[in-house]
């Protein structure tokens, strides 16, 4: 579960500017993150497909108790 950043304590990006507000990522940072996450996409899609198939076959009882 992803938390809203506005609820988190402020962490300064640079020691020289502790009061600086959070900024959006640069294009380079975004591309680097996307390249890092790309290999996980296939496995996540596979897990989601298996989960949907189990739900279709056995209903809600196919889920682990903490997800029901």
N, C-alpha and C positions, 0 to 999 in steps of 0.2 A: 504494500500500500504506500503510495507516494503522499507525503505530507505537503501542505501548502507552505511555501517558503516564507510567507509573511508571519507564520507562527514561530519560526526558528529564530534563535538569537543571532544578532548581526555578527558576522565574521569579516573583518576587514580584508580586502583583497591585497592591499599593500601595507606594509608596516609604516611607511612614510605618510599614509593617508588613512588613519584609523576611522575617521568619520565618513569615509566615502560610501555611498550607497551601492547596492548590488547593481551590476550592469549585465546586459545580455551578453552572451558568448559571441566571440568574433567568428567570422566565416571559417577561419582556419581551425578554431577550436571545435566548431560544429562538425566540420568534415572529418576531423580526427576522431571525434566521438562516434560518428556514423560508421567509419571504417572499422573501429574497434568492436562495435555492436553487430555488424553485418553477419559474421559467422553464427551468431546465436539465433538469427531469425528463423532459419530452417528448423532448428530443434524446438523452438517455441511453437511454431506452426504445427509441427508433428504432435507435440504434447496436447495442444488445443484440439486437434482433430481427434486424438485418442479419447480425450475427456468428453467431447461431444458424442462420440460413438458409444461410450460407456453409459452416458446419461440417456441416450436414445434407447439403449438396450435394457438397462435396469432401472432407469428413473433416478430419482434423487438419492436412493440408497447406494448408488455407485460411487458417490462422493465420500471422502473421508469424513468422520464425524464432525471435525471442526469446520467443514465447509458446507454442511447441510443447512 
